[in-house]
Amino acid sequence: MSRHTLCCIIISMCFAAALFGQQEGDSIAIGSERLKLGMPRDQVLTRLAKSFDLSGPEGRTSPCPEYGCVLWLKGGPPYTMVASLSFKDGRLSWLIKYWSPEDQRRSEPFAQPVFAAISSLVSDGKIQCTINVRQDGSPRLEQKHAYIICGDRKLDIRIVHSEEGDFGALDEWLAK
């Protein structure tokens, strides 16, 4: 990854931190470590160093500065970016966990309709929503659902593993 790309990622993370509020007590799991905002910098870096390489904007071997760094799975190449984080006054101030595949072009065909479906809800004034997940299955069929429910409308993001193959789908429901 070029220095320019890494700097762009860190700058975009700064904007993300400004856009999203921070809720006391929330946490995100990065590998086996659960991180909370406000954790001391040394504690965060020590915990993450067990499973991840951390790097600053100068590249994969530079130290993690106060204003942010990127976490990579140990053992590359290939180098897989896992998360980015930043500190303020020696404490964790924001964290972004990357769920997308390393080759993000592979996820664009799925991300585009997810964005369109959520945009449809928002444009219709459906902003008070709940989320839920359900998982069920048998040895021959496993289904995982993530729901965004807004009144009588529901988005169903589903993953199916079956003997016939694996697939994912996004459906929008209107039902009472």
Secondary structure, 3 states (H helix, E strand, C coil): CCHHHHHHHHHHHHHHHHHCCCCCCCEEEECCEEEECCCEHHHHHHHHHCCEEEECCCCCCCCCCCCCEEEEECCCCCCCEEEEEEEECCEEEEEEECCCCCCHHHCHHHHHHHHHHHHHHHHCCCCCCEEEEEEEECCCEEEEEEEEEECCEEEEEEEEEECCEEEEEEEEEECC
